[in-house]
Amino acid sequence: MENWGLVGKGLIALGVVLVMIGAYLALGFPFPPLGRLPGDIRIERENFHFYFPLTTCLLLSGVLSLILWALSKLK
């Protein structure tokens, strides 16, 4: 790998994002309602619980794709 500087910048950006999320949670702010969005599949029966966060997965996939696309444009 020739461009270690780009990897370093990406790791620094990831670290900054993680610190911001950690500070947000440490200050006691509520976490967004991920996992309870409309479109998430939830089936509850007497002896059976099934949960599949479909909308949450799609939303997180879209956000992650945008972040990776933006990082690829920094070259």
C-alpha positions in Angstrom: 0.0 0.0 0.0 1.6 3.2 -1.1 -0.7 5.8 0.4 -0.5 5.3 4.2 -1.2 9.0 4.8 -4.8 8.5 3.5 -5.2 5.5 5.9 -3.9 7.6 8.8 -6.4 10.4 8.0 -9.2 8.0 7.8 -8.3 6.5 11.2 -8.1 10.0 12.7 -11.5 10.9 11.3 -12.9 7.6 12.7 -11.4 8.4 16.1 -12.9 11.9 16.1 -16.3 10.5 15.3 -16.0 7.9 18.0 -14.9 10.5 20.6 -17.9 12.7 19.6 -20.3 9.8 20.0 -18.8 8.8 23.3 -19.0 12.4 24.7 -22.6 12.6 23.5 -23.5 9.4 25.4 -21.4 10.2 28.4 -23.3 13.5 28.9 -26.5 11.5 29.2 -28.2 12.5 26.0 -30.6 9.8 24.7 -29.4 7.6 21.8 -31.5 8.0 18.7 -34.3 5.4 18.4 -32.3 3.1 16.1 -33.9 -0.3 16.2 -37.4 1.1 16.7 -38.0 2.8 13.4 -41.1 2.3 11.3 -40.5 -0.6 8.9 -38.5 -2.7 11.4 -40.1 -6.1 11.6 -41.2 -7.2 15.1 -43.3 -10.2 15.8 -44.2 -11.1 19.4 -46.2 -14.2 20.3 -46.7 -15.8 23.6 -43.5 -17.9 23.6 -41.8 -16.4 20.6 -40.1 -13.0 19.9 -38.7 -12.2 16.5 -37.1 -8.8 15.6 -35.4 -7.8 12.4 -34.4 -4.1 12.1 -34.9 -3.8 8.4 -35.2 0.0 8.2 -32.4 0.5 10.7 -30.1 -1.7 8.5 -31.0 0.2 5.4 -30.5 3.6 7.1 -27.1 2.6 8.5 -26.0 1.1 5.2 -26.9 4.3 3.4 -25.0 6.5 5.9 -22.0 4.3 5.9 -22.0 4.3 2.1 -22.1 8.1 2.0 -19.2 8.3 4.5 -17.1 5.9 2.5 -17.9 7.6 -0.7 -16.9 11.0 0.8 -13.6 9.5 2.1 -12.8 8.0 -1.4 -13.2 11.5 -2.9 -10.5 12.9 -0.5 -7.8 11.3 -2.6 
